[in-house]
Amino acid sequence: MKVTTAKTAGFCFGVKRAIEMVEAELSSHGKDAGPIYTYGPIIHNEIVVSDLESRGVRVMAEDDDPAGYPPGTVILRSHGVSREVEDGIRNAGHQVVDATCPFVKKIHRIVGEYDDLGYRIVITGDRDHPEVQGIMGWIKSGRCDCILSYEDFEKLQIPRDEKACLVSQTTFNHEKFKELVEKINKNGYNIRAKNTICSATEERQTEARDLAGKVDAMIVIGGKSSSNSRKLFEICAAVCSDTYFIQSMSDLDISSLSSIEHVGITAGASTPNNIIEEVQKNVRNEF
């Protein structure tokens, strides 16, 4: 069996940076410095989060009052948080380490600037995703909407002469965003479109689509709650009917690949290299 692993599979820059910041805190944290927390899971990978918890890093539940936790160091997740959440953590007496991905921080700045200029903000992405929730929290006027398609945009009934700024969740499907912007422009709306999809996400999605078109089966590795991993699965499944979404090797029924000649492997931005290597090794050695 031939096994091809995507070059872009695994940790992206923002995730790698966030994990390194947690590791740095674990290494330098004094005994009297209080607990180390992450605000919500530091990344969307249950295996990584479980490992950090076993080493003393506690997850501060997003619905909890930060004041209810003993004072310590709170590491803001790579997805970012709202201004209100960050202020609340500081006001509760915690030290803050900001591990927000720089690409996400850029979106916070964009929506803040356009909001101040009187623009209505429209975000393409999942309203319930932590990243989108964080972005919404930097729009002081509250004039913002979340959409997933042009049909959603039409339902907003935005007047064609109203100033609006369109941004995107960093992991949104690049092709869908491109099509959305083309339709909006074609229909004469006064929209400033900012493609805030992470360049690494775009590259990963393009490579996954190309690879899925050349193999007999595709394996996508990622956390169950990982938005970018789910999108990779959707992209690959649209091209290759034999596409599997797993979190680790234990989720894969290896016998389902017994008649496959060429397997492609890709992984979400929150998937550690050791898990990718384990899947690659087992698939190659089994047949």
N, C-alpha and C positions, 0 to 999 in steps of 0.2 A: 504493500500500500504506500502511496505517495502522500506525504503530509506537508502542507504549506502553511506557515504561520505568517500573518500580516506583520509587516515591519513596525506599524504604528500601534500594535496591540500593547495594552498595559498602561501603567501610570502616565498621566499627562503631567505637564509642568506644574499646574496648580495643585494637583493631588500630591505629587512628589514633594513639593514645597511644604504643604500642610503637614505631612507625615514627618518630614525632617524637623519642623518646628516643634512638634510634639516630642520627638526623640531628644531634641536639644533641651527641652524643659525637664524631661526625665533625667538627663545626665547632670544638669546643673542645679536642680532643685534641692535646696537645703531642707533638713528635717524639720526646721521651725518655720518653713515658708507656707505651711498649710497644704491642703489637698490640691491636686491638679484635676481640673474638669475640662471637658469639651462641651461647648454649648450644642446639644444635639450630637448625633454621630459625626465625627470629624470628616468622614467620607461615607459614601453609600456602599459599604462592603462589610457585611456582618462578620466575616472572618477576621478582618483587620481590626475592627472595633472590639471584638471579643479578646483578641490578643492584647490590645492596649489595656483593656479592663483587668486582665490577669496580672498586669504589671503596675496596677495602681491608678490608672487614669479613669476617673469616673465620668459618666455621661450625665450632664445636667439636663433634665427633661425640659423640653421647650415650653410646656404648659405650666411649669412650676415657677414660683417666685424666687429669684436668685437670692433674696434675703433669707430664705429658708435653709440655705446651705452654709456650713461653716466657711468663713473667709478663706480664700485661696486664690489660685491662678486659673482663670477661665480662658481657654483657647477657642476663639471663634472659628467655626467650621469653614471649610473651603467654599461652601455655597454662599457665605455671607449672611448678615442679619440686618434687620432694620435699625434705623437710628435710635428708635425708642428702646429696642432690646439692648443695644450696646450701652446706652446711657443708664438703663436700669441695672445692668450688671455692675457698672462702675459705682453707681450710687449705693449699691448693696455692700460696698467695701471690698470687692474683688479686684485683683490685678487683671488686666486684659492683655492677651496676646492675640493679635489679629492675623489669622491664617487665611483670610479671605483671598481667593484667587484674584490676582491683579486684573484679569480680564473681567471679572465680576465687578470689582471696584470701579473699573472704567464705566460700566453701565450705570452704577450709582451716581457717578459724576455727571454723565450725560442726562439722565432723567431729572436730576436736580437742577441743572442749568436750564434745560428746556421748560421745566415746570416754572422756574422763576421768570421766564420770558412769556409765560401765559399760554404755553402749548398744552394741549390735551395729550396724555401719554397712552400709547397702546403697546402692549407687550405680547409678542407671540410666544406662547409657552403654557405650561400647566399651572394654573392658578394655585393649586395646592402644593406645588413643589417648593422646598425651602428657598431655593435661589430666587424664584419669582416672588415669594412672600417678602424676602429681603429687599428686592428691587422696589417693590410697592411701598416699602417702608421709608424710602428716601424721596417720596413725592409728597411734599408738604401740603399741597392743595387737595390731595385726595382725588384729583381728576385723572383717573386711569382706568383702563379696561384690559382684560386678558382675552386673547383669541387663539384659536388653533387653525383656523381656515378663513378663506375669503367669505364664506357664508356667515361665519361668526362676525366678521367685520361689517358686513352689510346690515346685520341685525342691530348694530350699534346706532345706525341711522345718523352718522356724523354728517353735518352739512358740508357740502363740497368746498365751501370757502372758509371753514373753520381750520385754524392752525393745529396740526397734530404732529407728534413725533412717534415714529414706530421703531421699537427696539426688539431684541429677541433674547430669549433664554439662551445661554451659551451653547447648550447641547441640542438646540432645535434642529430639525432636518433642514439642511442647507437648500436642497432642491425645492422643498415646500415653501421656504421663505422667499426664494427667488421668484417662484410662480406667484406668490401672494403680492409681492411688490409690483410685479408687472401688471397684474389685474387692477391694483389700486391706481397706478399711474395711468393706465389705459382709460379708466373711468373718471379721470379728471379731479381727483381729490388733492387737497393742499397738504400733502404729507411729506415730512422729512424722514426718510427711511435710513436707519443706521443699522448696518449689518454687524451685529455684536456677537454673532456666532463665533466661537473660538476657532482659530485657524487650525488648531490640532484636531478639533472635532470634525471640521469639514474634510480634512485630509484623511482622517480615520474612516469616515463614512464613505468617501470616494473609493478608498482602497478596499474596504469591505465589499462594496457593491461589485467592483471589478473582480475580486477574488471569487466571490460567490458565483459569478458567471462562468468561471473556468473549472469548478470542481464538481464532484458528484454529491458531496455532502458538506455542510458547513456547521461548525461549532462556534457558538458565541458564548464567551465566559464573562459573567458579571454578577454583581449583587442583585438580589431580588428587587430591591428598592431603587436601583440605579437607573435614572432616566436615560442617560446616554447609552447604557447597555441595551435597554429595551428598544431604543431606536435603531441600534445596530442590528438587533434581531429582526425587526420589521423590514429593514432595508435588505438584509440577506435573504429573508424568507420570501420576499417579493421576486427574487431572482432565482433562488435555489429552493425547490420544494422540500428537500431533505435538510432542514436547518434545525439545530438543537440549541436551546438556551439553558445553560447550566451555571451553577455557582462554583462548583468544584468537581473533581473527578468522580466523587461518590454519587453525583446526580446523573451520570451518563451510563446508559445501558450499552456497554461496549459491543454486545452481540448485534445491535441494530446496524453496526457498520461492517458486518462480516462480508457483505458482497460489494462493498464500496472500493473503488480503485484509487480515488483521489479525494482527500479530505482537506478542507481549508479551516483554519482556526484564526479567530480574532477575539479581542477582549475589550471590555469597557475601560474607561479612564481610571477606575478605582480598583482594578484587578492587579494584585501583586504578581511579579514575574515568576515566583516560585510555583504559583498555582498554574500559570500558563505552561511552564516547563513540565510540570507533573502530567498535565493532560496530553501535551505533545508527546512526551516519552511513552506514556501508557498506550496511546492510540497507535503509535509507530511500532511498538514492541509486541502488541497483541496479535498483529496479523503479518 
